[in-house]
């Protein structure tokens, strides 16, 4: 068969991944190998190839700051062009729109591997493009209540907020344990107050799953969705 992944096969793999992720969030049992087998029967590729590709999907989700399926550890061996398609299909599958980030982050990653980089010329007049994104209307009382309960202390690392904002308040950021884009509720049982460092780590860090588990174990009001 053709070694290249066409859009039909790639999109079908993304849809299978999203289906598994949905089952995981609902606490419904699923078997990954059944999905690999189903895809292999349709497209003629070995089952292991779909496991690897789904690990690539986990990597793209991590770059997007999103959660990924337990047991499908992010695999970085993916080209920027394929990552861009995966990100596009992820948003399409969920009926959402957002500014793409994966391809750019992979391009930066690859540039960082250069041992003797030349000073780039850059672009004095960067081009712009119009992008339609999906935004959620957030509940201000929920955000305020969670931030007040934190009393200036990050609920993850349990350290004081690193600085005060322009309003003279400790700077903590609201984080939804299950993101709104993934169907999370805008309620206090799904929200925590985090310092900027922990907030970035829980979105993009290698230990994101461990941090999520720790928060559920240690912040009493949180209820898994």
Secondary structure, DSSP 8 states (H G I E B T S, - for coil): --SS--HHHHHHHHHHHHHHHHHHHHT----HHHHHHHHHHHH---HHHHHHHHHHHHHHHHHTT----TT--------HHHHHHHHHHHHHHTT------HHHHHHHHHHHT-TT-------TT--------------HHHHHHHHHHHTTB-TTT--B-SSB-TTSSB--EEEESS-GGGT---SGGGEEEE-HHHHHHHHH-TTHHHHHHHHHHH-TT----
